[in-house]
Amino acid sequence: MTLSHTIEKTPSIIDNVLHDLDLAIKNKIQQAQTGIKFEQVEKALHAEFVEAERLVLGEILAQYDIDVPLVMLDEKEYRQVLRCKQTYTSAVGQIRVERSLYRAKNETQSICPLELRAGIIEGSWSPRAAKQAILVVSQLTPYEAAHIFRELGGMQPSKSSLDRLPKKLNSEWENNRELFESKLRRQRKIPEDAVAVAVSLDGVLVPMQGGVVLPGDSRYEEASCGTLTYYDAKGEPLSIRRYGRMSEHKKVTLKEFLKIELSHAINYQPDLQVVKVADGAKDNWTFLDQALPKGISVLDFYHAAEHLKKAFEIVYGVKSLEATIEFTKYRSILRHDKRGIEKIIQHLSYQLKKHPKKESLKTELNYFKNNKKRCQYLTVSEANLPIGSGIVEATCKSLVSQRLKRSGMCWKENGGQAILTFRALLQSDLFDAAWEMLNKKYISDIKLPKNVIPFPGNHRKTVSG
């Protein structure tokens, strides 16, 4: 039998999108020919492409939904309880799709196969949108980030959503931190040309909400930073692993990280020369000397010079010509003489005998006596090894201060740590690898029990495997 009429194919959403996009392009070409301002054409055409991508992406996301009576997750049965529409944030804007919700017997928490299969982040963000949001908010405030996204013309998340997202993701990271960091260590190779590794730690004060109020130092607590820097035979840094933590007693988490990271490096390359560099804080050196493998210990030369300057100012007076002359002379001795530290101690001892009532001079003398073994600057520098903690101090500035100490800022523990976690990964060239691991925590394998029949009228491909 032959049909006497033609069956017209209903245009798909893709056909409609391409048709509208074709019209938009032709329209913009015509506008350009009339001499319209190019900036307007550029902005409008970008918006057309973004809208086309948004519509197509919504259609694609809908394919991750499952519309059957029963699904399996981790060997447990979940029955469909609801079908409803939900809005998600993609990199090109909001997408609204219909999806199914399922619930296990005697449980109140529902699961959404679409979200679990597509890797939707925290119930509302597409993986790419969430990654872009974290990258931007790690560098800028949520207010600035929201403005940037509006100007770019793609997704337009609110300031509040950009504030919440890193905190939620950081909670997931912290719950799996040891596992994630272990995987990152195995993935990241130590530079082949590395002959030495320097480990350093330092701290920087951060304004905190609800901090302990102390006279003259209210609501500030110390965030801590640590670095592992690999050097080649010429003393040039090859790569740096940066790490930051919000305030914590004795820097426990930071120290444990540095300990494990250094142990991994030595196990991988046993002939690495270990160099420990820090300022004169007693707690830092207790950790560096006692908890870490043997190596060369170096008191940061800049801090040593600061104490030397202070000693001569005690003797001759602040900003006096004599103090400047003596400091310049003995700073050079400390840096370039193999017996520099002995000469410094000898000279300051002599000055203390001349000025026995200057107790603060005795403090400076004891500083050099206590760090004598860490002040062999000429020997260390001749071996092309670092004599300064500039890298960890720069990390304190770039990782913490530039983002957490802007005007009017005041932090809570989780919010500050969220920024430090992702910012440190970014500055260590590990963000992409870390994101891949974090994103996988939001993906689950949804299975269909045998002989499950889709609901009538459901022609969508439900699940693979």
C-alpha positions as MATLAB code, in Angstrom:
seq = 'MTLSHTIEKTPSIIDNVLHDLDLAIKNKIQQAQTGIKFEQVEKALHAEFVEAERLVLGEILAQYDIDVPLVMLDEKEYRQVLRCKQTYTSAVGQIRVERSLYRAKNETQSICPLELRAGIIEGSWSPRAAKQAILVVSQLTPYEAAHIFRELGGMQPSKSSLDRLPKKLNSEWENNRELFESKLRRQRKIPEDAVAVAVSLDGVLVPMQGGVVLPGDSRYEEASCGTLTYYDAKGEPLSIRRYGRMSEHKKVTLKEFLKIELSHAINYQPDLQVVKVADGAKDNWTFLDQALPKGISVLDFYHAAEHLKKAFEIVYGVKSLEATIEFTKYRSILRHDKRGIEKIIQHLSYQLKKHPKKESLKTELNYFKNNKKRCQYLTVSEANLPIGSGIVEATCKSLVSQRLKRSGMCWKENGGQAILTFRALLQSDLFDAAWEMLNKKYISDIKLPKNVIPFPGNHRKTVSG';
ca = [
       0.000    0.000    0.000;
       1.266    3.454   -0.923;
       0.569    6.559    1.198;
      -1.166    9.343   -0.715;
       0.396   12.185    1.358;
       3.888   13.214    2.417;
       4.986   12.809    6.051;
       6.747   15.962    7.193;
       9.626   15.531    9.608;
       9.319   17.715   12.713;
      12.374   19.950   13.014;
      14.591   19.025   15.954;
      15.914   21.527   18.443;
      19.293   21.263   16.708;
      17.702   22.167   13.368;
      16.003   25.170   14.971;
      19.204   26.324   16.630;
      21.198   26.111   13.405;
      18.441   27.905   11.499;
      18.299   30.749   14.039;
      22.077   30.987   14.126;
      22.239   31.205   10.336;
      19.727   34.057   10.360;
      21.651   35.833   13.125;
      24.913   35.647   11.192;
      23.337   37.027    8.029;
      21.698   39.779   10.058;
      24.999   40.834   11.622;
      26.659   40.920    8.203;
      23.924   43.245    6.979;
      24.320   45.442   10.051;
      28.063   45.663    9.453;
      27.410   46.814    5.892;
      25.311   49.687    7.228;
      28.272   50.857    9.332;
      26.955   49.916   12.778;
      29.498   50.071   15.573;
      31.610   46.891   15.439;
      31.616   46.487   19.214;
      27.829   46.112   19.150;
      27.990   43.511   16.384;
      30.728   41.592   18.160;
      28.816   41.494   21.439;
      25.497   40.570   19.858;
      26.955   37.824   17.673;
      28.757   36.321   20.656;
      25.458   36.275   22.543;
      23.800   34.434   19.632;
      26.465   31.728   19.612;
      26.303   31.414   23.395;
      22.540   31.001   23.267;
      22.855   28.374   20.536;
      25.422   26.485   22.576;
      23.221   26.738   25.685;
      20.206   25.248   23.907;
      22.226   22.410   22.374;
      23.985   21.717   25.677;
      20.607   21.461   27.409;
      19.483   18.874   24.875;
      22.704   16.922   25.380;
      22.495   17.057   29.177;
      18.988   15.620   28.996;
      20.447   12.464   27.445;
      22.082   11.640   30.795;
      18.661   11.237   32.420;
      17.114    7.819   33.070;
      13.344    7.343   33.021;
      12.675    3.787   34.233;
      10.917    2.425   37.327;
      14.070    1.133   39.051;
      17.835    1.765   39.043;
      20.801    0.373   40.962;
      23.567    2.293   42.734;
      26.227    0.484   44.774;
      24.176   -2.730   44.697;
      21.155   -0.937   46.187;
      17.761   -0.535   44.488;
      16.271    2.922   44.005;
      12.695    3.438   42.786;
      11.558    6.449   40.819;
       9.622    8.886   42.983;
       9.435   12.017   40.869;
      10.058   13.608   37.505;
      10.593   17.358   37.502;
      12.552   20.108   35.829;
      15.747   21.468   37.298;
      18.012   24.373   36.383;
      21.771   23.874   36.162;
      24.565   26.363   35.606;
      26.692   25.573   32.575;
      29.656   27.513   31.227;
      27.285   29.250   28.782;
      24.439   29.957   31.144;
      21.528   28.249   32.833;
      20.126   25.015   31.424;
      16.709   23.697   32.437;
      16.040   19.998   31.857;
      13.585   17.374   33.021;
      15.100   14.657   35.167;
      14.063   11.722   37.368;
      14.599   11.337   41.103;
      14.920    7.958   42.805;
      14.839    6.857   46.427;
      15.808    3.670   48.233;
      13.440    1.935   50.651;
      13.354    3.459   54.147;
      15.578    6.368   53.063;
      14.717   10.052   52.791;
      17.577   11.142   50.514;
      16.895   10.964   46.789;
      19.433   10.461   44.005;
      19.401   11.946   40.524;
      20.924    9.692   37.829;
      21.331   12.636   35.464;
      23.516   14.473   37.977;
      25.508   11.397   38.943;
      26.181   10.351   35.371;
      27.035   13.853   34.121;
      29.153   14.732   37.165;
      27.066   17.727   38.198;
      28.928   19.600   40.944;
      27.106   20.262   44.220;
      23.715   19.733   42.612;
      23.764   22.732   40.291;
      27.053   23.299   38.407;
      28.250   21.582   35.264;
      31.860   20.347   35.654;
      33.272   22.953   33.253;
      31.310   25.794   34.834;
      32.429   24.808   38.331;
      36.057   24.548   37.249;
      35.957   27.989   35.636;
      34.275   29.459   38.706;
      36.916   28.042   41.061;
      39.748   29.244   38.846;
      38.400   32.795   38.778;
      37.329   33.086   42.419;
      40.745   31.772   43.517;
      42.202   34.929   41.997;
      39.403   37.447   42.529;
      36.697   38.193   45.057;
      33.224   36.764   44.311;
      32.025   40.285   43.478;
      34.842   40.810   40.965;
      34.401   37.306   39.575;
      30.668   37.845   38.990;
      31.473   41.067   37.121;
      34.067   39.294   34.951;
      31.642   36.518   34.031;
      28.965   39.043   33.069;
      31.426   40.836   30.813;
      32.559   37.581   29.176;
      28.973   36.905   28.170;
      28.719   33.228   29.148;
      27.430   32.017   32.487;
      26.475   34.713   34.967;
      26.660   33.219   38.465;
      25.738   35.371   41.439;
      28.249   36.648   43.967;
      26.715   34.436   46.665;
      26.920   31.266   44.546;
      30.578   32.022   43.764;
      31.174   32.434   47.482;
      29.535   29.110   48.393;
      31.035   26.892   45.687;
      34.699   26.863   46.812;
      33.666   26.173   50.405;
      31.620   23.150   49.364;
      34.352   21.826   47.090;
      36.980   22.372   49.752;
      34.936   20.285   52.193;
      35.008   17.460   49.646;
      38.749   17.980   49.163;
      39.437   17.931   52.906;
      37.443   14.710   53.320;
      39.714   13.071   50.741;
      42.827   15.230   51.152;
      45.344   12.528   52.061;
      44.216   10.312   49.171;
      44.227   13.188   46.692;
      47.663   14.425   47.739;
      49.047   10.899   47.505;
      47.792   10.617   43.936;
      49.231   14.018   43.048;
      52.637   12.957   44.370;
      52.611    9.857   42.187;
      51.543   11.840   39.119;
      54.040   14.682   39.477;
      57.550   13.725   38.443;
      60.618   15.201   40.073;
      62.630   17.177   37.479;
      65.322   14.999   35.912;
      67.979   17.704   36.338;
      67.239   18.208   40.030;
      70.239   17.785   42.336;
      68.810   19.463   45.430;
      65.491   20.079   47.124;
      64.920   22.944   49.542;
      62.148   22.783   52.118;
      60.877   25.932   53.823;
      57.951   27.068   55.960;
      56.743   30.418   57.205;
      53.613   32.178   58.386;
      51.569   35.301   57.728;
      48.849   36.933   59.829;
      45.324   36.862   58.384;
      42.254   38.786   59.619;
      39.750   36.317   61.075;
      36.113   36.483   62.105;
      35.602   35.600   65.744;
      39.324   35.569   66.452;
      40.714   35.938   69.962;
      40.917   39.636   70.732;
      44.315   40.580   72.125;
      45.582   44.075   72.957;
      47.175   45.542   69.852;
      46.583   42.404   67.770;
      42.872   41.802   67.521;
      41.309   39.123   65.334;
      44.479   38.116   63.510;
      45.705   34.529   63.296;
      48.662   33.002   61.489;
      48.161   31.163   58.221;
      51.120   28.973   57.280;
      52.894   28.340   53.989;
      55.357   25.672   52.941;
      57.399   25.071   49.803;
      59.491   22.337   48.259;
      61.780   23.747   45.587;
      63.896   21.627   43.244;
      67.227   23.048   42.013;
      69.582   22.058   39.227;
      73.398   21.895   39.496;
      73.697   25.617   38.710;
      71.395   26.554   41.558;
      68.457   27.455   39.328;
      64.969   26.531   40.618;
      63.240   23.961   38.402;
      59.837   23.582   40.043;
      58.076   24.619   43.215;
      55.365   22.841   45.175;
      53.440   25.370   47.264;
      51.120   24.597   50.147;
      49.018   26.773   52.440;
      46.919   26.218   55.534;
      44.769   28.465   57.665;
      45.588   28.920   61.332;
      46.385   25.654   63.110;
      48.231   24.896   66.342;
      51.902   24.124   65.648;
      51.193   24.014   61.886;
      50.466   20.290   62.224;
      48.893   19.698   58.797;
      51.490   21.764   56.946;
      54.367   19.983   58.671;
      52.921   16.553   57.954;
      52.537   17.488   54.290;
      56.149   18.694   54.011;
      57.395   15.589   55.789;
      55.573   13.193   53.457;
      56.370   15.230   50.351;
      60.098   15.315   51.147;
      60.153   11.617   51.989;
      58.557   10.851   48.623;
      61.158   12.972   46.819;
      64.069   11.203   48.524;
      62.596    7.759   47.905;
      62.215    8.649   44.241;
      65.664   10.215   43.940;
      67.876    9.212   46.911;
      70.863   11.352   45.910;
      68.971   14.649   46.240;
      70.717   17.120   48.525;
      68.260   18.296   51.165;
      68.435   21.957   52.173;
      66.318   23.337   55.018;
      65.800   27.098   54.919;
      63.799   29.204   57.374;
      63.913   32.249   59.611;
      64.941   31.935   63.244;
      61.571   30.822   64.695;
      62.333   28.058   67.206;
      59.298   25.919   66.348;
      60.236   25.888   62.648;
      63.729   24.595   63.390;
      62.499   22.026   65.884;
      60.486   20.551   63.038;
      63.123   20.962   60.321;
      65.940   19.467   62.396;
      64.070   16.706   64.187;
      61.239   15.564   61.904;
      62.892   15.738   58.485;
      65.766   13.725   56.971;
      69.304   15.009   57.421;
      70.433   17.869   55.249;
      72.006   21.309   55.208;
      70.302   23.797   57.524;
      70.392   27.469   56.506;
      69.155   30.461   58.450;
      67.622   32.833   55.924;
      70.338   35.369   55.157;
      67.903   38.289   54.976;
      66.669   37.628   58.532;
      70.232   37.184   59.759;
      71.168   40.545   58.217;
      68.161   42.185   59.864;
      69.316   40.965   63.285;
      72.855   42.111   62.534;
      71.571   45.569   61.637;
      69.553   45.719   64.822;
      72.621   44.778   66.887;
      74.657   47.693   65.520;
      71.733   50.079   65.971;
      71.640   49.040   69.623;
      75.325   49.868   69.941;
      75.510   53.100   67.889;
      71.927   54.291   67.659;
      69.143   53.858   65.097;
      69.973   55.313   61.656;
      73.362   56.516   62.856;
      76.265   56.684   60.402;
      78.407   54.424   62.607;
      75.706   51.772   62.694;
      75.368   51.879   58.896;
      79.123   51.607   58.338;
      79.565   48.699   60.755;
      76.513   46.879   59.457;
      77.675   47.170   55.835;
      81.128   45.865   56.764;
      80.001   42.893   58.842;
      77.116   41.970   56.545;
      79.705   41.417   53.803;
      81.840   39.403   56.218;
      78.879   37.229   57.180;
      78.025   36.601   53.530;
      81.474   36.200   51.932;
      83.862   35.011   54.682;
      84.073   31.308   55.531;
      84.607   32.328   59.160;
      81.986   35.045   58.907;
      79.695   33.810   61.674;
      82.620   33.330   64.075;
      83.753   36.902   63.424;
      80.225   38.212   63.969;
      79.908   36.423   67.300;
      83.379   37.572   68.352;
      82.683   41.212   67.485;
      79.249   41.313   69.129;
      80.711   39.680   72.242;
      83.301   42.439   72.347;
      80.594   45.091   72.003;
      78.568   43.490   74.800;
      81.585   43.703   77.126;
      81.835   47.408   76.292;
      78.081   47.892   76.823;
      77.080   45.323   79.484;
      73.830   47.127   80.315;
      72.453   46.724   76.782;
      70.374   43.566   77.374;
      68.854   43.711   73.900;
      72.374   43.382   72.435;
      72.777   40.158   74.396;
      69.570   38.894   72.767;
      70.999   39.527   69.303;
      74.293   37.866   70.223;
      72.442   34.764   71.447;
      70.480   34.732   68.181;
      73.713   34.248   66.223;
      75.146   31.789   68.752;
      72.027   29.614   68.568;
      72.089   29.647   64.748;
      75.849   29.373   64.258;
      75.700   26.088   62.334;
      73.039   27.545   60.039;
      75.076   30.571   58.966;
      77.683   28.991   56.673;
      76.618   31.181   53.788;
      79.757   31.143   51.642;
      80.084   27.359   51.794;
      76.423   26.850   50.927;
      76.370   29.392   48.094;
      79.580   27.968   46.583;
      77.707   24.663   46.290;
      74.987   26.508   44.301;
      72.463   25.947   47.075;
      69.969   28.531   48.390;
      70.828   30.716   51.382;
      67.510   32.550   51.533;
      63.870   31.703   52.185;
      62.674   34.137   49.551;
      60.545   31.533   47.781;
      58.439   30.695   50.823;
      58.188   34.377   51.751;
      57.050   35.163   48.214;
      54.543   32.321   48.586;
      53.199   33.928   51.762;
      52.624   37.075   49.748;
      51.284   35.633   46.490;
      49.340   32.741   47.980;
      47.929   34.356   51.104;
      48.348   38.120   51.365;
      47.357   39.098   47.824;
      44.042   37.262   48.139;
      43.182   37.099   51.851;
      44.450   40.454   53.099;
      42.674   42.904   50.854;
      40.958   45.919   52.359;
      38.031   45.050   54.612;
      38.442   41.281   54.374;
      37.777   39.035   57.370;
      37.796   35.245   57.067;
      36.383   32.105   58.593;
      38.430   28.911   58.605;
      36.582   27.043   55.849;
      36.309   30.018   53.520;
      39.968   30.917   53.815;
      41.146   27.330   53.427;
      39.024   26.911   50.298;
      40.907   29.765   48.650;
      44.329   28.562   49.838;
      43.721   24.973   48.718;
      42.845   25.757   45.111;
      45.167   28.750   44.854;
      48.130   26.637   46.005;
      47.275   23.903   43.508;
      47.080   26.505   40.762;
      50.435   28.034   41.709;
      51.995   24.558   41.777;
      50.724   23.654   38.279;
      48.575   20.909   39.794;
      45.104   22.369   39.461;
      44.047   20.379   36.370;
      45.182   17.064   37.883;
      43.511   17.904   41.192;
      40.287   18.932   39.480;
      40.099   15.659   37.599;
      40.258   13.747   40.883;
      37.745   16.022   42.580;
      35.302   15.852   39.676;
      35.306   12.049   39.801;
      33.852   12.209   43.334;
      30.650   13.566   41.777;
      30.275   10.772   39.204;
      28.634    7.422   39.965;
      27.832    4.375   37.882;
      24.066    3.966   37.645;
      22.947    0.500   36.547;
      19.654   -0.953   35.365;
      18.382   -4.194   36.912;
      17.719   -6.951   34.439;
      14.394   -6.867   32.572;
      13.586   -3.285   33.609;
      11.307   -1.777   30.954;
      11.332    1.992   30.329;
       8.081    3.852   30.946;
       5.784    4.087   27.901;
       6.753    6.858   25.520;
      10.350    7.030   26.757;
      12.495    6.681   23.656;
      15.638    8.175   25.152;
      18.701    5.978   25.395;
      18.689    5.373   29.133;
      22.055    4.014   30.145;
      25.127    2.415   28.677;
      26.628   -0.807   29.965;
];
